[in-house]
Amino acid sequence: MPTTLILGAGLAGLTAARELTQHNHDVIIVDKGRGVGGRLATRRIANGRADHGAQYFSARSAEFQALTQTMLTAGIVHEWHIEQSDPASFQHPRFVGAEGMSSIAKYLANGLTVQTEKRAVQVSQIDNGWQVAFDDGQTIRADSLLVTIPAPQVLALWQESGLSLSPDDQAALESIHYEPCLAVMLQLSQPSNVPAPGGLKLPPDSPVSWIADNQQKGVSPDLPTVTIHASHSYSQQHLDDPDLNALIPDLVAAVADYISPGTIVGQQIHRWRYSNATVRYQEPFLAASTQVPLLFGGDGFGQGNVEGAYLSGLAMARALLQQADFPI
Ligand SMILES: Cc1cc2nc3c(=O)[nH]c(=O)nc-3n(C[C@H](O)[C@H](O)[C@H](O)COP(=O)(O)OP(=O)(O)OC[C@H]3O[C@@H](n4cnc5c(N)ncnc54)[C@H](O)[C@@H]3O)c2cc1C
């Protein structure tokens, strides 16, 4: 049975793994995070929750609509609201994970072989495949390697491994750009004043770009929590500040209209060095010019965002399955 190692248990990696597993591939997914999901991230706060990465998703392609329908039926996601300001002038629903966005990843990971809290530190090409060493001292060998970690981290990993890519592949990965985002999560003693349906984009001159009420989203029914995303420029400016907690009062002040004074009973901040892929490789994945299969994908490839990560993972798996010379 062909073996495939997938780096990254975000939506792209999990999707590729599911597709390959359904076609009798022996797949192992490895992630440096504590759990699966990557940027489909939900934090538990007391008896509540807050999504601090992706906030919602839409499904426009037939493939992602089919998965979304399956997850709706299984109670993994629910419709949050209808987007009414779509530039293409049609209305489409937005969905959220019923217990937070990370519940989507947990659902997709069910039945897959996933190892977490393992960071890939060294990649080597061996005779008929790849060998990856991890920070716990383990190495894994596979016939093919799918890499779904953000492109700047791929480039760093390749450099640390002493490996070089072809000039075209190197240029393709270097062209991909992500913007950073600082995310604040607040636990409140009373519901917020964020108007229905519970998510709001703020004006471009605000240090905050987005505020969401996780209770109204249905993600934190028993406890009012809000998520605040700092704007791109504010996040860029403060990304490497040594004390991120010191930024919280600034960001909270920018959304004072939506939070009653004295109701904040807990606060956390998270640094996303790579949040949304703003400059992406045009195709849904990149097949490296190597003799043994090596594919790069994730939301930096194709259309981006949650749906783009799904479509990238699916396209990677399908391309691998189609490779005529893949050992079976
Ligand atoms: C703040 C924020 C807000 C967002 N809002 C939205 C939104 O509202 N709607 C939307 O559609 N999209 C949104 N996005 C984007 C969306 O979350 C991503 O497009 C999507 O989740 C990316 O999935 P992925 O599988 O490509 O990457 P990821 O989810 O990043 O998965 C990559 C995985 O690789 C792992 N990894 C990295 N390096 C290593 C290593 N060396 N070894 C092992 N594992 C490694 C990481 O831990 C991670 O789990 C948002 C993202 C952020 C951060």
PDBQT file of the ligand as one rigid body, heavy atoms in Angstrom, charges set to zero:
ROOT
HETATM    1  C1  LIG A 401      -7.332  35.278  12.593  1.00  0.00    +0.000 C 
HETATM    2  C2  LIG A 401      -7.824  34.517  11.395  1.00  0.00    +0.000 A 
HETATM    3  C3  LIG A 401      -9.079  34.774  10.860  1.00  0.00    +0.000 A 
HETATM    4  C4  LIG A 401      -9.538  34.080   9.752  1.00  0.00    +0.000 A 
HETATM    5  N1  LIG A 401     -10.815  34.271   9.324  1.00  0.00    +0.000 NA
HETATM    6  C5  LIG A 401     -11.308  33.493   8.339  1.00  0.00    +0.000 A 
HETATM    7  C6  LIG A 401     -12.697  33.523   8.028  1.00  0.00    +0.000 A 
HETATM    8  O1  LIG A 401     -13.490  34.164   8.705  1.00  0.00    +0.000 OA
HETATM    9  N2  LIG A 401     -13.137  32.762   6.977  1.00  0.00    +0.000 N 
HETATM   10  C7  LIG A 401     -12.272  31.965   6.251  1.00  0.00    +0.000 A 
HETATM   11  O2  LIG A 401     -12.728  31.296   5.315  1.00  0.00    +0.000 OA
HETATM   12  N3  LIG A 401     -10.969  31.886   6.558  1.00  0.00    +0.000 NA
HETATM   13  C8  LIG A 401     -10.472  32.606   7.600  1.00  0.00    +0.000 A 
HETATM   14  N4  LIG A 401      -9.163  32.490   7.978  1.00  0.00    +0.000 N 
HETATM   15  C9  LIG A 401      -8.269  31.664   7.166  1.00  0.00    +0.000 C 
HETATM   16  C10 LIG A 401      -8.497  30.164   7.427  1.00  0.00    +0.000 C 
HETATM   17  O3  LIG A 401      -8.410  29.895   8.798  1.00  0.00    +0.000 OA
HETATM   18  C11 LIG A 401      -7.395  29.400   6.676  1.00  0.00    +0.000 C 
HETATM   19  O4  LIG A 401      -7.454  29.747   5.312  1.00  0.00    +0.000 OA
HETATM   20  C12 LIG A 401      -7.473  27.874   6.749  1.00  0.00    +0.000 C 
HETATM   21  O5  LIG A 401      -7.904  27.437   8.021  1.00  0.00    +0.000 OA
HETATM   22  C13 LIG A 401      -6.096  27.342   6.397  1.00  0.00    +0.000 C 
HETATM   23  O6  LIG A 401      -6.052  25.934   6.454  1.00  0.00    +0.000 OA
HETATM   24  P1  LIG A 401      -4.692  25.198   6.064  1.00  0.00    +0.000 P 
HETATM   25  O7  LIG A 401      -4.913  23.754   6.255  1.00  0.00    +0.000 OA
HETATM   26  O8  LIG A 401      -4.247  25.656   4.719  1.00  0.00    +0.000 OA
HETATM   27  O9  LIG A 401      -3.579  25.754   7.071  1.00  0.00    +0.000 OA
HETATM   28  P2  LIG A 401      -3.473  25.643   8.665  1.00  0.00    +0.000 P 
HETATM   29  O10 LIG A 401      -4.801  25.566   9.282  1.00  0.00    +0.000 OA
HETATM   30  O11 LIG A 401      -2.564  26.746   9.090  1.00  0.00    +0.000 OA
HETATM   31  O12 LIG A 401      -2.727  24.244   8.891  1.00  0.00    +0.000 OA
HETATM   32  C14 LIG A 401      -1.340  24.120   8.800  1.00  0.00    +0.000 C 
HETATM   33  C15 LIG A 401      -0.863  23.292   9.986  1.00  0.00    +0.000 C 
HETATM   34  O13 LIG A 401       0.550  23.081   9.860  1.00  0.00    +0.000 OA
HETATM   35  C16 LIG A 401       1.070  22.965  11.152  1.00  0.00    +0.000 C 
HETATM   36  N5  LIG A 401       2.527  23.150  11.077  1.00  0.00    +0.000 N 
HETATM   37  C17 LIG A 401       3.218  24.267  10.753  1.00  0.00    +0.000 A 
HETATM   38  N6  LIG A 401       4.540  24.024  10.773  1.00  0.00    +0.000 NA
HETATM   39  C18 LIG A 401       4.693  22.718  11.105  1.00  0.00    +0.000 A 
HETATM   40  C19 LIG A 401       5.828  21.872  11.283  1.00  0.00    +0.000 A 
HETATM   41  N7  LIG A 401       7.086  22.302  11.102  1.00  0.00    +0.000 N 
HETATM   42  N8  LIG A 401       5.632  20.569  11.643  1.00  0.00    +0.000 NA
HETATM   43  C20 LIG A 401       4.365  20.085  11.823  1.00  0.00    +0.000 A 
HETATM   44  N9  LIG A 401       3.267  20.863  11.673  1.00  0.00    +0.000 NA
HETATM   45  C21 LIG A 401       3.425  22.150  11.306  1.00  0.00    +0.000 A 
HETATM   46  C22 LIG A 401       0.345  24.031  11.947  1.00  0.00    +0.000 C 
HETATM   47  O14 LIG A 401       0.360  23.741  13.344  1.00  0.00    +0.000 OA
HETATM   48  C23 LIG A 401      -1.059  23.961  11.342  1.00  0.00    +0.000 C 
HETATM   49  O15 LIG A 401      -1.928  23.167  12.145  1.00  0.00    +0.000 OA
HETATM   50  C24 LIG A 401      -8.694  33.135   9.116  1.00  0.00    +0.000 A 
HETATM   51  C25 LIG A 401      -7.434  32.854   9.669  1.00  0.00    +0.000 A 
HETATM   52  C26 LIG A 401      -7.018  33.518  10.820  1.00  0.00    +0.000 A 
HETATM   53  C27 LIG A 401      -5.706  33.143  11.460  1.00  0.00    +0.000 C 
ENDROOT
TORSDOF 0
